[in-house]
Amino acid sequence: MSTERVNPPRLSPATGFSHAVVATGSRVVFLAGQTALDADGKVTGDTLPEQFERALANLLAALDAAGGTAADLARVTVYATDVAAYRARAAELGRIWRQLAGRDYPAMAVVEVVRLWDEEAMVELDGFAVLP
């Protein structure tokens, strides 16, 4: 797969995301929303960073099982129950992202939602990847 991250200078600087990703490959993997569920189906983590780390690890585990890596991610949407809290912890969440997924940022959006399927969940991530 080849990806080109596109961040035009006429848009605000892309920090922790890419404005556009042009991906060329032969397989598209659609990733279901992942929260901080453990293998027993229980939400883990009492803080947003703890839940974000587990949700991202779960998303990457699903991608790995489909044959992909974090570098193959073309798009990720983050659903947060409190965007103000997400923004307040953005630097920490960014460090977690870089630890688990690296610096090849996909196109991303953060959307505030009233609640998620699992009532204890504070954050959910979904997306898609393009594999060779």
N, C-alpha and C positions, 0 to 999 in steps of 0.2 A: 504494500500500500504506500502511496505517497500522499503526504498532506502538506498543504501550504497554509500557514497562518497569515491572515490578511488584516493589517491594522493601519488603515489609511490615516495620514497625518491630519486630514481635515476633521477627524473625529477626536474626541477626548482620548487621552492616553489609556490604553488597555492595561489594567493592573490586575493580574490574577485571572484573566480571561483573554480570549481573542475575539475581535469583532466579527470575524468570519473565518471559516475553515473550509478550504477547498480540498476534498478528499477524493482520491481515485483508487479504486480497489474492486475486488470482485464479490465481496460478501459484506452485507450490512447486518449488524447485530443490534437489535432493539432491546434495551435493558429496562426491565420493570423497575418501578419505584422501590427503593431500599431504605428502610429505616434502621434503627439500632437494634434489630432483633438478633438474639443469639440462636444457637442451633435448636433450642427448645421452644422458640417462638416467643420469648420474653424480651421486652424492651430493656436494654441495659444502659447504664449511664445516667447520672443525676444532673449533669450539666450539658449545655449545648455543645461545647467542644468534645466531650466524651461521646455524645450521641452522633455528632458529625463524623468523628473518626470511625466509629463502628459502621455507620451507614455507608461511608465511602469505601471502607474495607469490604463490605458486603457487595457493593456495586462492582468493585474490581474483582472480587471472587467470581461473580457471575460472568463477567467478561473473560476472565482467565479460563473458566470452564468452557466457554465458547471458542477459545483459541486466540483471544486477543490480549493486548496489554494496554496500560493507561495511555501510551502514545497513540493508540488507535482511536481514542475517544474523539468524536467530531462535535458532539453536542451533549451538554449536561444541564438539566434544570434542577435547581434547588428550591424545594418548597419548605418554608420556615413558618412556624406559628407566631414568630415575633421578629420582624425584620429589624427593628431597632436593636434588639439584643444581638442579632446576627451581625449588624454593622459594628456594634460596640466590640465584638470579639473577632472582627475580620482579620486582624493581624495574626491572631492565634490560629484561626481556621485556615488561613493561608499557609502557615507553617505545617499544619497537619496535611494539607493538600500536597505540598511539595515533598514531604516525607514519604507519602504513600503513592503519589501519582507523578511526581516530577514537575518540570517546568514547561512541558508541551501542553499549554492550556487549550482546552476546547472552547468553542463558542458556548457561553453560559448565560443563564438568567437566574435571578433569585426572585421568587414570588411568595408573597405572604398569603397564608391560608388560615381559615378560622380554626381548623383542626385537621388532623390526619387520621387515617384508618385506625391506627393504634393510638388511643387517647393519650398515652404517656409520651408519645413521640413528639419531639420538638422540630425535627428536620427529616426530610426525605429527599433522596436524589434519584433521578432517572436520566436516561439519555440514550444515545446510540453511538456505535463505533463502526468504522469501515476497515475491514481486514483485507489483506492481499488475496 
